[in-house]
Amino acid sequence: MEFVLTANSPGEVSTWLAPVVRVLREEAPAARISVFLVPCAFATGAEAAVVAGMPGVDRVFSPAQYWRHALALRAARGFARRGAVLFLGGDPVHAVWLGRRLGLPVFAYLERGTRFGRSFQRIFVPDGRARERVLRRGAEAERVEVVGDLMVDAVRPRRDADGVRALLGLDARRPVVAVFPGSRRYELRQALPFLLRAAEILWEDQRDLQFVLGLAPFVSPGAVDGQPVSALDGTPVSLEPLEEPPGQRWRAVTGRGLVVPALRGAPYDVMQVADLALTIPGSNTAEMAAMGVPMVVALPLNLAETIPLPGLAHYLERVPVVGRRWKRALVLRRHQRTPFVALPNRKAGQLIVPEVRGILRPEDVALEAARLLRDAQARESMGAALRAAMGPPGAAHRIAAQLLHAVSPGESL
């Protein structure tokens, strides 16, 4: 028995793929789990290494290896004849094509509609809003099932709060502000100095604040020079490993002397001790929401032309002379048409957490954060609303049960 899963970039790998792999391995220990990383403009290039280290994964194929299998004359060689393909990110066409080439039924977990809806044996969606979006694109109602949000299942701290505080040297009596600058190199280069400058401003006004940095495993902190981009008015940042060879524990030192302990690849440990978080849009806003962590979400558009876009639009900036200007205009137009950028706000259809958007300075973020730090009741109410918006866990188990039933009708989870 074989389960073939497709994924693409950091968010899907961390919050969709990881919980499904964990449950499939627990409930079908004899099955082989193969992961194809499909081509994606939002990928970092480190996804294969991260997935290869994921407990439960037997094989991982990079985007280049995906193309070789997808175009091979005998694509099914080396794959079990009994199994299923599950789309967990990227362009759905890749999962559909793999299913046809391998001779396996294809399932999908979707948040929005796709023109390939009728190609899936069953479509799993996180909530009723997503179901309506999928149905509007032509999927058959009897094939679409609400299972809950996989991002809720992804949240699993490795340590308890006391253990995290001891590891990072935090005082349980003093408030903690967590900083999450993103998963990609360009995000770290731009958002890290920007958000840490906002942290400096908060610290200069309230010296009892403690800060902690959550670093994603997809980019090596040592590869980021930490110099602020002039358009964002950030602070110089030095990232230093606290272990040799460099591993999970790091620290950031800012231009104004703020020392911030950091954990790499353990976001839920960091979230567990945070009273407030400063972050940019992405899957981590949903993960923090599942944990009830209040946050300020910042989307600086000072360098809009560097923000990735899906499809061919991503490469628009490469057009000589006018490309960057065209892409900037396209990003700004999309921004104007997007009511919410934080995932919990999108799910709720209303502003639960503040979004600071546009041409920004770090002071804009610090001002919103300071307001929340002064209002414990507002943070408590925000945390409850965030958990409610994300819903209960269980999506991964429901998906795994359907996959196993399709492959082995006589078996059940």
N, C-alpha and C positions, 0 to 999 in steps of 0.2 A: 504494500500500500504506500502511495506517495502523495504528499501534498506539495503542490508547486505554488509558491506565493510570489506576487510581483510587488515591488515597492520602488520608491524613487529617491526621495530627498530626506533630510534630517527629521522633519516633523513626522512624516509617515513611518519612517523606520522606528522612531522612538515611541510613538503613541498609537500606531495601528499594528505594525508588524510585531513588535515585542510582546504585547499581551496575547495575540493570537498564537504565536509560536509557543509561548509558555503553556497555554491551556492545551494545545494540540499535543505537546510533548507529555504533559501530565496524563491526558486521557487516552492517548493512542501511542504508548511508548515504543511499539514496534514499527511504527510508520517512519518513513524517511521524509524529511522536510527539506525541500530545496527552495532557495530564494533567488529570483532573478531581479537584479537592479536594472531598470529600464532607462533609456535616455531621458534626461530632464535638465532643463535650463536652471533649475533651482538646486541641483545636486552640488556637493562640495568636492567629490572625488574620493572622500574618505569613507563613504558608506559601506563599501565592500569589507574594509577592515573592521568596522564596527559590527557589521552583521556576522562576520566570521567569528567574532568573539562572543556572540550571543548564545547563551546556553540553549540547547535544543535544535539549533540549526546544523544540518548535516552537510549541506553544500550551498555555496553562494557563487553566483555568476555575475560578473561585472557587466556594465553596459556593452562593452566590446564583445564579451563572451555571449551575451544575449543575442547579438546580431549574428554571430556564427551559428548558434543553435537555431535561431529563427529562420535562417536562410539555407540551412543544411539540407541536403537531399534526403537524408535519413535522420530527421530531427528527433524521432522517438527513441533512437538507440540510447541505452543507458538509463531509461526512465521506466518505471513500473507501468503496466497496462491498467492497473486498478488505482484510481486516485481522483484528484480534482485539482483544478487551478482556481486560485482565489486572488482577485484584484484587490490590492491594498495600496494603490497609489501610482501616479504617473498617468500616461495616456491609456485609457481602457483598451485601445486597439491592440496594445501589446499582449494583454492577457487573453483577449479573444483569439489572436493569432497563435499564441502558444497552445491554447486549448485545442485548436484545430490541428496544429502540427503534431501534438503529442497524443491526440485522440482521447482527450479527457474532458469531462463536463466543466464548464466555467461558471464561477460564482463571483460576486462583486460586493464590496462595501463602498457605498457612494454617499456623498453629501449633496450632490447636485446631479441634474440629469445629464444624459449622454445619448448620442445618436446610436450607440451600440446596445441600448437597453434591452432589445429583444434577443440579443445574442447570449445573454446570461440565463442560466437555468434558474437562478434565484438571485435577487438583489437585496442586500441588507442595508438598512438606513438607520441613522441615529435617532431620528424623531419624526413627528408628523410633518413638520415643515419640509424636511428633506424628502419625505415620501411624496408630498405634493409636487416638489420640483422634478422628481424623477418621473412621476406620472405625466406631467405636462410635456415631457420629451418623448412620450410614446411607449413607455414601459407598461407591460400588462399588470393590472392591479393584483392579480392572484400570485404574481411572482415577487412582489415587493413586500418585505417584512421589516417592521420596526423592531430593532434589537437593543437600542440604547447606544450610548457614545463610548467607543473604544478608548477614548482618551481618559475616561474615568478609570478603566481597568488598568491603564498603564501606570498609574500612580502607586508606587510601592517603595517607600523609604527603606533604606538598608539599615539605618540605625534609629534608635529612639532619640527624642529631642535632647535629653541629657547627654547622650553619647556624642551628638553632633556639637553641642556647646563645648564639651570637654576637648574634642578634637580641634576645634577652631579657637579655643581660648575665649569664649564669649561668656559674659556675665548674665545670668538668667534674670537679674533685677533691672536690667537696662534694655531699652527698645532696640530692635534689630531691623535694619533696612537692607533687603537683598537687592542685588543688581544682576540682571540677566541681559547681556548685550547681544544675544543671538548665536546662531550656529554656523554661520558662514564667515569666511575670512573678511569679505568686504564689510559685513555687519560689525565684526569685532573692530576693524580699523576705524569705522566711523562712530559706532554706538558706544564703544568702551570709553574713549576719552570724553565723549559727550555726556554720558550718564554719570561717570565718575566726577565730572565737573559739577553736575547737579548735586552729587553726594557731598562734595567739598562745601558747597554753599550751605547745605543743610547742617553739616558738621560745624561750620564756623558760627552758626547761630545757636546750635544745641550740642554742646560738647559731650553730653552723656550718650549720644547716639552711637550705636555700633553698626558696622557695615560688613557684609559678606558678599562675595562674588561667586555666581554660578557659571562655570565654564563648560561648554558643550564638548563632547569627545570628538567631534567631527573636524575640528581645526586645532592644530598644536599652538598653544599660547606662545611658544618660543618663536613661531613664525610671524608674529605680529609685532611691528616695531613700536607701537604705542604712542606714536607722535600724532597730535591732534590735527585733523583736517581743518584748514583755516576757515572754511565756510560754516563749520559747526561750533567754533569757539570753545573747544574742549580743553582738557588738561593733559599734559604729558603723563604717560603711564609706563612704569617699568614692571613687567611681569617676571617674577622670579620663582623657580621651582624650589620647594622645600624638601624634596627627596632626590636622591640620585640612584638610578637614572630618573629623570622627571616622570612623575606619575600623577596621582590624584591631587596632592596638596601643593598649592601655589600661594603666592601673595602678590598683591598689586600695591605699588607705592606711587602716589600721585605727585604732581608737580608742587603741591602745597603741603606735602608731608602726611597725607592721609594714608595709613597702612590698612589694607583690606585683605583679610584671609580669603582664600578661594579654594573651592573644590571643583575638580574636573570630572565630569561624567557621573555626578551624584546630585542631580537637580532636586530630587524630592527630599533629600536630607537638608539641603539649603532652604527649601520652601518651608520645611517643618518648623524652623526656628524664626521665621520672618514675621514681623508685625506689619510690614509693608514692603512692597517690591516696586522697583523701577525697571521697566522693560520696554521692548519694542514689540510690534505685532508679530504673532506667530503661534505655533502650537503650545508654547509654554504659557500663554495666557489661559488656555483651556486647562492645562495641568494645574496651574495655580488656582484656578476657579474650582476645580474638583477638590482641592485641599482647603478651600475657603480663605485664600490669602488675598487680602486687599492689595490693589496695585494701581499704579499710574502708568498708562500705556502711551509712549511717545512715538510719533511718526514724523521725524524731521524730513521735510521735502526740499531742504536746501540743495541737495544733490540728487534731485529726482531722476536724472538721466542714468544714475548707477543702479537703480532698483530693478531687479529682474522682472521680466514679464513672460507669460506663457507663449509658446509657439514662436513663430518667426519674428514677432514684435520684439523679442528679447535681443535680436541681433541688429535692430534698427540703428543703434548708435554707431555701428561700424561703417555706415554709409559716409563716404568722405564729405567733409565740409558741413553738411546740414544734418547728419544723422543724429548727433547728440541733441540738437535743438528739437528735432522731430520727436525723439523718444521722450524728452522732458515734457513736451506738450501733451503727448499721449498719456504719460503717467499722471500728470496734473488733471487731465480730463477724467480719467478713471477715478481719481481720488474724489473729485467733486460729485461723482455719481455713486460713491460708496458711503452709505449712511454710518456704518460702524466698521472699525478695523480690528477691534479686540474680539476674539472668538466667543467669549461668554455674552458680550453685548449683541453679537449677531444672533446667537441662539435665542436670547431672550427677546430680541426685537426692540430693545430699549437700552439706554445708557445706565449700566450698573456700575462700571468702573470708569473713571475719567479718561478721556482720550485727548491728548495734547497734540494737535496736528497742524502742519503748515510749515512756514519758514520760522524756525525756532532758534532760541538760545537756551542754554542749560537753565537759566533763571526761570524760564517758563515751566519747566518740569519741577524744579525745586519749590516753586510757589504752590503748586497743586499738592505736592507731597507734604509740605509743611502744614497745609490746611488739614490733611487727613491725620497727620501725626498728632495734632492738637485735639482731635475728636475721636476718642476711643469708641464711643457709641456708634459713630458713623462707620468705623471700620468693622465693628461687630455686625452691624446690619448688612454691610456690603458682603462680608464673608458668608452670611446665611443666604443672601440672594444669589451669590455665585454658586454655592452648592446646589441650590434648587434649580438653577438654570442648567447645570450640567446633568442632573438626574442621577439615578442610582447606578451602581456597577452591574456587571453581568453580561455585557455585550459579547465578550470573547467566548464565554461558555455557550451562549446561544448560537453563535456562528459555528463553533466547533461541533456542536451537536448536529447541526444541519449538514455539515460536511461529512461527518462520520456516517450519518444515516444514508446520505446519497451514495457513499462508497460501499457501505456494508449495511443494508437495510435491516438486518437482523440484530445489529449491535446498537447500543445506545450509551450515551454518556451518563 
